[in-house]
Amino acid sequence: MAVPTVFLDGEEFASGRQTIEQLLEKAAGPTSKDDFAEKELFDVLVVGGGPAGGSAAIYAARKGINTGMVVETMGGQVMETLGIENMIGTPYTEGPKLMRQVEEHINEYKVDVMKGQRAKDIRRNDVIEVELENGAVLKTKTAILATGARWRNINVPGEKEFKNKGVAYCPHCDGPLFAGKEVAVIGGGNSGIEAAIDLAGMAKHVYVLEFLPELKADLVLQNRLNTLENVTVITNAATKEIAGSDHVEQLTYVDRETNGEFTLAVEGVFILIGLMPNTEWLKDRIVLNERNEIVVDKHGATNIEGVFAAGDCTDSVYKQIITSMGSGATAALGAFDHLIRS
Ligand SMILES: Cc1cc2nc3c(=O)[nH]c(=O)nc-3n(C[C@H](O)[C@H](O)[C@H](O)COP(=O)(O)OP(=O)(O)OC[C@H]3O[C@@H](n4cnc5c(N)ncnc54)[C@H](O)[C@@H]3O)c2cc1C
């Protein structure tokens, strides 16, 4: 009940559309730390290969400076997006196509792209040091953090057990698999209500469960939702458990006002309770806000001199492809400005 998933020795290994190149890189695992011993000092080292990282690398490389990129999975969240209709100047494109073009654009310049590598620490000594999970330490004059975000888990019994067996996070990817079925959407914010509207076009019935007494989505979305006959909104609902046999069969929630327990017979549960920035590894180094987003100024600069950040991992108000690309450009120009002044 999900997009194609690859298993290695019984463990989930990769999910969603993957190229042979990506699977091989993943299977090979992080290269040995010795492979990085000869790397020279970078002028700009970008961490992340989504729209923000791609844009930052292109802007930096176009200044003719020594640019590197550390990327766990090239393309980022956009690889999960089927139709994109808000890339200005391109009325319609698809995620994998757009990010392939971004990668081709990066490859037009001299950028040292280190794929399949995860950064685990950053510190400033004489220069900035970025440590990778394989133990290698890359040195750079400036760094741009563009590690994006991932869906937040609800952490109730059944969520983990039924992932890809009815529990889903991406309505654009997995929605069509639930055509004609009863589904629940957890989360009454913009992403939850957008998902409910989307799913209502395919599913038999959509239940929206919001923890708070009222939906948090923009009024325009709520008004649209209210016109749909196959949607039921349940507020004050605390999800207790997702259960079933070999796939999801029901969801239990507690009414927070009455403490009554209710069960919905659903085959799909879409969890849309927000995004979590990929910033855990930065906690002791970089100033984060209460949502664990990197705090940046208008140049994209963080609290560490020479370290900039861009995209969904930052405290930017809007999280979109175009805003991420814009902030990637800002961070690269900020880093370049910092280089010529120091
Ligand atoms: C299903 C879905 C549909 C969407 N639809 C749209 C849409 O139609 N239009 C739109 O404008 N926006 C859309 N968005 C939002 C958009 O995708 C994001 O705003 C955008 O991708 C953010 O870009 P980013 O580069 O900041 O982060 P991401 O795209 O999250 O990329 C992060 C990158 O960092 C890498 N990374 C993470 N941690 C590390 C680490 N420690 N070391 C090395 N690399 C690391 C990842 O592998 C990845 O390459 C959608 C998002 C989703 C999930």
The ligand as an ORCA input file, in Angstrom:
! r2SCAN-3c Opt
* xyz 0 1
  C       4.988     15.344     -1.046
  C       5.454     16.765     -1.156
  C       4.933     17.577     -2.131
  C       5.381     18.894     -2.271
  N       4.861     19.660     -3.294
  C       5.370     20.890     -3.508
  C       4.936     21.659     -4.636
  O       4.117     21.224     -5.445
  N       5.476     22.903     -4.788
  C       6.384     23.434     -3.925
  O       6.831     24.549     -4.133
  N       6.812     22.727     -2.853
  C       6.323     21.478     -2.621
  N       6.756     20.745     -1.546
  C       7.740     21.368     -0.614
  C       9.150     21.317     -1.197
  O       9.427     20.008     -1.663
  C      10.168     21.732     -0.126
  O       9.866     23.012      0.340
  C      11.602     21.726     -0.686
  O      11.944     20.452     -1.182
  C      12.616     22.132      0.378
  O      13.888     22.082     -0.190
  P      15.204     21.942      0.694
  O      16.335     21.882     -0.271
  O      15.217     22.956      1.744
  O      15.076     20.540      1.457
  P      14.847     19.044      0.977
  O      14.137     18.982     -0.308
  O      14.260     18.366      2.162
  O      16.331     18.485      0.731
  C      17.208     18.218      1.816
  C      18.481     17.588      1.310
  O      19.402     17.457      2.378
  C      19.934     16.126      2.437
  N      20.321     15.866      3.821
  C      19.561     15.863      4.941
  N      20.331     15.670      6.042
  C      21.607     15.549      5.599
  C      22.858     15.351      6.250
  N      22.966     15.266      7.578
  N      23.984     15.266      5.462
  C      23.903     15.354      4.111
  N      22.734     15.562      3.443
  C      21.614     15.667      4.191
  C      18.796     15.274      1.895
  O      19.252     14.013      1.474
  C      18.337     16.174      0.736
  O      19.217     16.056     -0.350
  C       6.351     19.415     -1.377
  C       6.880     18.601     -0.383
  C       6.463     17.277     -0.278
  C       7.053     16.379      0.756
*
